[in-house]
Amino acid sequence: MEILEFVLQVVLGITSLLLTLLILLHKGRGGGLSDMFGGGMSSSLGSSGLAERNLNRFTVVLALVWFIAIVALGLITKLQGI
């Protein structure tokens, strides 16, 4: 059980960092933080439609893995307390 908990913690850490990077890579749609990094300056230099869709899909899959790791860690923690 300790090995599984360690693996889940590593997965959670890696997915957290990757999610942060992927979210920052998304094309800005409004006047938020994305404009600070040059997202609002040129729309023609942004990613293509296919690349943006693939980025969205990868972000959603990674978010699901992140969520499952959190739920699994919570269940393990709760079961250890019994």
DSSP file (Angstrom, degrees, kcal/mol; ACC not computed):
  #  RESIDUE AA STRUCTURE BP1 BP2  ACC     N-H-->O    O-->H-N    N-H-->O    O-->H-N    TCO  KAPPA ALPHA  PHI   PSI    X-CA   Y-CA   Z-CA
    1    1 A M     >        0   0    0      0, 0.0     4,-2.1     0, 0.0     5,-0.1   0.000 360.0 360.0 360.0 -33.1    0.0    0.0    0.0
    2    2 A E  H  >  +     0   0    0      2,-0.2     4,-2.2     1,-0.2     5,-0.1   0.868 360.0  51.2 -70.0 -34.9    2.9    2.4    0.7
    3    3 A I  H  > S+     0   0    0      2,-0.2     4,-2.6     1,-0.2    -1,-0.2   0.915 110.2  49.3 -67.2 -42.1    4.4    1.8   -2.8
    4    4 A L  H  > S+     0   0    0      1,-0.2     4,-2.5     2,-0.2    -2,-0.2   0.903 110.8  50.2 -62.3 -41.3    1.0    2.5   -4.4
    5    5 A E  H  X S+     0   0    0     -4,-2.1     4,-2.0     2,-0.2    -1,-0.2   0.903 111.0  49.0 -64.4 -40.6    0.7    5.7   -2.3
    6    6 A F  H  X S+     0   0    0     -4,-2.2     4,-2.2     2,-0.2    -2,-0.2   0.925 111.5  49.1 -63.9 -44.7    4.2    6.8   -3.3
    7    7 A V  H  X S+     0   0    0     -4,-2.6     4,-2.6     1,-0.2    -2,-0.2   0.912 111.2  49.9 -61.7 -42.9    3.5    6.1   -7.0
    8    8 A L  H  X S+     0   0    0     -4,-2.5     4,-2.5     1,-0.2    -1,-0.2   0.872 109.4  51.6 -64.6 -36.7    0.3    8.1   -6.9
    9    9 A Q  H  X S+     0   0    0     -4,-2.0     4,-2.2     2,-0.2    -1,-0.2   0.894 110.9  47.6 -67.1 -38.6    2.0   11.0   -5.2
   10   10 A V  H  X S+     0   0    0     -4,-2.2     4,-2.6     2,-0.2     5,-0.2   0.926 112.7  49.0 -65.9 -44.1    4.7   11.1   -7.9
   11   11 A V  H  X S+     0   0    0     -4,-2.6     4,-2.7     1,-0.2     5,-0.2   0.906 111.1  51.0 -60.6 -41.7    1.9   10.9  -10.6
   12   12 A L  H  X S+     0   0    0     -4,-2.5     4,-2.0     1,-0.2    -1,-0.2   0.909 111.1  47.6 -63.5 -42.4    0.1   13.7   -8.9
   13   13 A G  H  X S+     0   0    0     -4,-2.2     4,-1.9     2,-0.2    -2,-0.2   0.921 114.6  45.2 -64.8 -44.5    3.2   15.9   -8.8
   14   14 A I  H  X S+     0   0    0     -4,-2.6     4,-2.5     1,-0.2     5,-0.2   0.925 114.4  47.7 -66.9 -44.7    4.1   15.3  -12.4
   15   15 A T  H  X S+     0   0    0     -4,-2.7     4,-2.6    -5,-0.2    -1,-0.2   0.854 108.7  55.7 -67.0 -32.6    0.6   15.8  -13.7
   16   16 A S  H  X S+     0   0    0     -4,-2.0     4,-1.9    -5,-0.2    -1,-0.2   0.936 111.1  43.6 -63.5 -45.4    0.2   19.0  -11.7
   17   17 A L  H  X S+     0   0    0     -4,-1.9     4,-2.1     2,-0.2    -2,-0.2   0.926 115.3  48.2 -65.6 -44.0    3.3   20.5  -13.3
   18   18 A L  H  X S+     0   0    0     -4,-2.5     4,-2.8     1,-0.2     5,-0.2   0.891 109.9  52.5 -64.6 -39.1    2.3   19.3  -16.8
   19   19 A L  H  X S+     0   0    0     -4,-2.6     4,-2.5     2,-0.2     5,-0.2   0.907 108.1  51.7 -63.0 -40.7   -1.2   20.7  -16.3
   20   20 A T  H  X S+     0   0    0     -4,-1.9     4,-1.7    -5,-0.2    -1,-0.2   0.935 112.9  44.8 -60.9 -45.4    0.2   24.1  -15.3
   21   21 A L  H  X S+     0   0    0     -4,-2.1     4,-1.2     1,-0.2    -2,-0.2   0.909 113.6  49.5 -65.5 -42.0    2.4   24.2  -18.4
   22   22 A L  H  X S+     0   0    0     -4,-2.8     4,-0.8     1,-0.2     3,-0.2   0.888 109.0  51.8 -66.8 -38.2   -0.4   23.0  -20.8
   23   23 A I  H >< S+     0   0    0     -4,-2.5     3,-0.6     1,-0.2    -1,-0.2   0.885 108.8  51.3 -65.9 -36.9   -2.9   25.5  -19.5
   24   24 A L  H 3< S+     0   0    0     -4,-1.7    -1,-0.2    -5,-0.2    -2,-0.2   0.768 104.9  58.3 -70.0 -23.6   -0.3   28.3  -20.1
   25   25 A L  H 3< S+     0   0    0     -4,-1.2    -1,-0.2    -3,-0.2    -2,-0.2   0.697  83.2 106.8 -77.2 -19.2    0.2   27.1  -23.6
   26   26 A H  S << S-     0   0    0     -4,-0.8     2,-0.2    -3,-0.6    26,-0.0  -0.249  82.3-101.3 -63.9 148.3   -3.5   27.5  -24.5
   27   27 A K        -     0   0    0      1,-0.1     2,-0.2     2,-0.0    -1,-0.1  -0.484  39.4-115.4 -69.3 134.3   -4.5   30.4  -26.8
   28   28 A G        -     0   0    0     -2,-0.2    -1,-0.1     1,-0.1     3,-0.0  -0.475  27.8-175.0 -72.8 140.4   -5.9   33.3  -24.9
   29   29 A R        +     0   0    0     -2,-0.2     2,-0.2    11,-0.0    -1,-0.1   0.540  65.8  17.8-110.6 -12.8   -9.5   34.2  -25.6
   30   30 A G  S    S-     0   0    0      0, 0.0     2,-1.2     0, 0.0     5,-0.2  -0.675  98.7 -68.4-142.1-165.1   -9.9   37.3  -23.6
   31   31 A G  S    S+     0   0    0     -2,-0.2     2,-0.1     3,-0.1    -3,-0.0  -0.448  87.7 110.0 -93.0  61.3   -7.9   40.1  -21.8
   32   32 A G  S >> S-     0   0    0     -2,-1.2     3,-1.0     0, 0.0     4,-0.5  -0.038  90.1 -50.9-110.4-146.3   -6.4   38.0  -19.1
   33   33 A L  H >> S+     0   0    0      1,-0.2     4,-0.9     2,-0.2     3,-0.7   0.740 124.0  71.7 -66.6 -23.1   -3.0   36.8  -18.2
   34   34 A S  H 34>S+     0   0    0      1,-0.3     5,-2.7     2,-0.2     3,-0.4   0.829  91.9  57.6 -64.7 -29.5   -2.5   35.4  -21.7
   35   35 A D  H X45S+     0   0    0     -3,-1.0     3,-1.3     4,-0.3    -1,-0.3   0.803  97.0  62.9 -68.5 -27.7   -2.2   38.9  -23.0
   36   36 A M  H <<5S+     0   0    0     -3,-0.7    -1,-0.2    -4,-0.5    -2,-0.2   0.839 104.7  46.6 -64.6 -32.0    0.7   39.5  -20.7
   37   37 A F  T 3<5S-     0   0    0     -4,-0.9    -1,-0.3    -3,-0.4    -2,-0.2   0.225 130.6 -91.7 -96.0  13.9    2.7   36.8  -22.5
   38   38 A G  T X>5S+     0   0    0     -3,-1.3     3,-0.8     3,-0.0     4,-0.7   0.601  86.4 131.1  91.8  12.0    1.8   38.2  -25.9
   39   39 A G  T 34<S+     0   0    0     -5,-2.7    -4,-0.3     1,-0.2    -5,-0.1   0.772  73.9  47.7 -69.2 -25.5   -1.3   36.1  -26.6
   40   40 A G  T 34 S+     0   0    0     -6,-0.3    -1,-0.2    -5,-0.2     3,-0.2   0.511  96.3  74.1 -94.2  -3.9   -3.3   39.1  -27.7
   41   41 A M  T <4 S+     0   0    0     -3,-0.8     2,-0.5     1,-0.3    -2,-0.1   0.950 105.5  14.0 -77.2 -49.6   -0.8   40.6  -30.1
   42   42 A S     <  -     0   0    0     -4,-0.7    -1,-0.3     1,-0.1     3,-0.2  -0.953  48.9-178.3-136.5 117.0   -1.0   38.3  -33.1
   43   43 A S  S >  S+     0   0    0     -2,-0.5     3,-0.8    -3,-0.2    -1,-0.1   0.723  83.8  63.5 -83.5 -21.2   -3.6   35.8  -33.8
   44   44 A S  T 3  S+     0   0    0      1,-0.2    -1,-0.2     4,-0.0    -2,-0.0   0.741  99.1  54.3 -75.7 -21.7   -2.0   34.6  -37.0
   45   45 A L  T 3  S+     0   0    0     -3,-0.2    -1,-0.2     2,-0.0    -2,-0.1   0.468  90.3 101.2 -89.7  -1.0    1.1   33.3  -35.2
   46   46 A G  S <  S-     0   0    0     -3,-0.8    -3,-0.1     1,-0.2     2,-0.0  -0.057  86.8 -70.1 -73.2-180.0   -0.9   31.2  -32.8
   47   47 A S        -     0   0    0      1,-0.1    -1,-0.2     2,-0.1    -2,-0.0  -0.342  54.3-106.3 -73.2 155.5   -1.3   27.4  -33.0
   48   48 A S     >  -     0   0    0     -3,-0.1     4,-2.2     1,-0.1     5,-0.2  -0.151  34.3 -99.2 -73.4 174.1   -3.5   26.0  -35.8
   49   49 A G  H  > S+     0   0    0      1,-0.2     4,-2.1     2,-0.2     5,-0.1   0.892 122.5  48.0 -63.2 -41.5   -6.9   24.5  -35.3
   50   50 A L  H  > S+     0   0    0      2,-0.2     4,-2.5     1,-0.2    -1,-0.2   0.911 111.9  49.0 -67.9 -42.4   -5.7   20.9  -35.2
   51   51 A A  H  > S+     0   0    0      1,-0.2     4,-2.2     2,-0.2    -1,-0.2   0.894 111.4  50.2 -64.4 -38.8   -2.9   21.7  -32.8
   52   52 A E  H  X S+     0   0    0     -4,-2.2     4,-2.3     2,-0.2    -1,-0.2   0.902 110.7  49.1 -66.7 -40.4   -5.2   23.6  -30.5
   53   53 A R  H  X S+     0   0    0     -4,-2.1     4,-2.5     2,-0.2    -2,-0.2   0.911 111.8  48.6 -64.8 -42.0   -7.7   20.6  -30.5
   54   54 A N  H  X S+     0   0    0     -4,-2.5     4,-2.6     2,-0.2    -2,-0.2   0.889 110.7  51.0 -64.9 -38.4   -4.9   18.2  -29.7
   55   55 A L  H  X S+     0   0    0     -4,-2.2     4,-2.2     2,-0.2    -2,-0.2   0.898 110.3  50.0 -63.5 -40.9   -3.7   20.4  -26.9
   56   56 A N  H  X S+     0   0    0     -4,-2.3     4,-2.3     2,-0.2    -2,-0.2   0.927 111.7  47.7 -62.3 -45.2   -7.3   20.5  -25.5
   57   57 A R  H  X S+     0   0    0     -4,-2.5     4,-2.5     1,-0.2     5,-0.2   0.929 112.5  48.1 -62.6 -45.8   -7.6   16.7  -25.7
   58   58 A F  H  X S+     0   0    0     -4,-2.6     4,-2.4     1,-0.2    -1,-0.2   0.881 111.3  51.3 -63.4 -38.1   -4.3   16.1  -24.0
   59   59 A T  H  X S+     0   0    0     -4,-2.2     4,-2.3     2,-0.2    -1,-0.2   0.906 110.6  48.2 -65.5 -41.8   -5.1   18.7  -21.3
   60   60 A V  H  X S+     0   0    0     -4,-2.3     4,-2.0     2,-0.2    -2,-0.2   0.919 112.7  47.9 -65.6 -43.4   -8.5   17.0  -20.6
   61   61 A V  H  X S+     0   0    0     -4,-2.5     4,-2.1     1,-0.2    -2,-0.2   0.924 113.2  48.1 -63.6 -43.5   -6.9   13.5  -20.4
   62   62 A L  H  X S+     0   0    0     -4,-2.4     4,-2.3     1,-0.2    -1,-0.2   0.874 109.4  53.2 -65.0 -36.9   -4.2   14.8  -18.1
   63   63 A A  H  X S+     0   0    0     -4,-2.3     4,-2.4     2,-0.2    -1,-0.2   0.874 108.0  51.1 -65.7 -36.4   -6.8   16.5  -15.9
   64   64 A L  H  X S+     0   0    0     -4,-2.0     4,-2.6     2,-0.2    -2,-0.2   0.910 110.0  48.7 -66.2 -41.7   -8.7   13.2  -15.6
   65   65 A V  H  X S+     0   0    0     -4,-2.1     4,-2.2     2,-0.2    -2,-0.2   0.912 112.0  50.2 -62.7 -41.6   -5.5   11.4  -14.6
   66   66 A W  H  X S+     0   0    0     -4,-2.3     4,-1.9     2,-0.2    -2,-0.2   0.914 111.8  47.6 -60.3 -45.1   -4.8   14.1  -12.0
   67   67 A F  H  X S+     0   0    0     -4,-2.4     4,-2.5     1,-0.2    -2,-0.2   0.909 111.2  49.9 -65.3 -43.1   -8.3   13.8  -10.7
   68   68 A I  H  X S+     0   0    0     -4,-2.6     4,-2.7     1,-0.2    -1,-0.2   0.885 109.4  52.3 -63.9 -38.7   -8.2   10.0  -10.4
   69   69 A A  H  X S+     0   0    0     -4,-2.2     4,-2.3     2,-0.2    -1,-0.2   0.897 110.2  48.4 -64.5 -39.7   -4.8   10.3   -8.6
   70   70 A I  H  X S+     0   0    0     -4,-1.9     4,-2.2     2,-0.2    -2,-0.2   0.932 113.3  46.3 -65.9 -45.3   -6.3   12.7   -6.0
   71   71 A V  H  X S+     0   0    0     -4,-2.5     4,-2.4     2,-0.2    -2,-0.2   0.918 113.2  49.7 -63.7 -43.0   -9.4   10.5   -5.4
   72   72 A A  H  X S+     0   0    0     -4,-2.7     4,-2.5     1,-0.2    -1,-0.2   0.911 111.0  49.1 -63.9 -42.0   -7.2    7.4   -5.1
   73   73 A L  H  X S+     0   0    0     -4,-2.3     4,-2.4     1,-0.2    -1,-0.2   0.889 110.9  51.0 -63.9 -38.4   -4.9    9.1   -2.6
   74   74 A G  H  X S+     0   0    0     -4,-2.2     4,-2.3     2,-0.2    -2,-0.2   0.909 110.9  47.9 -64.3 -41.8   -7.9   10.3   -0.6
   75   75 A L  H  X S+     0   0    0     -4,-2.4     4,-2.6     2,-0.2    -2,-0.2   0.913 111.8  49.5 -65.8 -41.9   -9.3    6.8   -0.5
   76   76 A I  H  X S+     0   0    0     -4,-2.5     4,-1.9     1,-0.2    -2,-0.2   0.919 111.6  49.1 -62.2 -43.4   -6.0    5.3    0.6
   77   77 A T  H  X S+     0   0    0     -4,-2.4     4,-1.0     1,-0.2    -1,-0.2   0.901 112.7  47.7 -63.0 -41.1   -5.7    7.9    3.3
   78   78 A K  H  < S+     0   0    0     -4,-2.3     4,-0.5     1,-0.2     3,-0.3   0.902 111.6  49.4 -67.6 -40.7   -9.2    7.3    4.5
   79   79 A L  H >< S+     0   0    0     -4,-2.6     3,-0.7     1,-0.2    -1,-0.2   0.807 106.6  56.2 -70.3 -28.3   -8.7    3.5    4.5
   80   80 A Q  H 3< S+     0   0    0     -4,-1.9    -1,-0.2     1,-0.2    -2,-0.2   0.787 101.5  58.4 -71.8 -26.2   -5.4    3.8    6.5
   81   81 A G  T 3<        0   0    0     -4,-1.0    -1,-0.2    -3,-0.3    -2,-0.2   0.638 360.0 360.0 -76.9 -13.9   -7.2    5.7    9.2
   82   82 A I    <         0   0    0     -3,-0.7    -1,-0.2    -4,-0.5    -2,-0.1   0.479 360.0 360.0 -78.1 360.0   -9.7    2.8    9.8
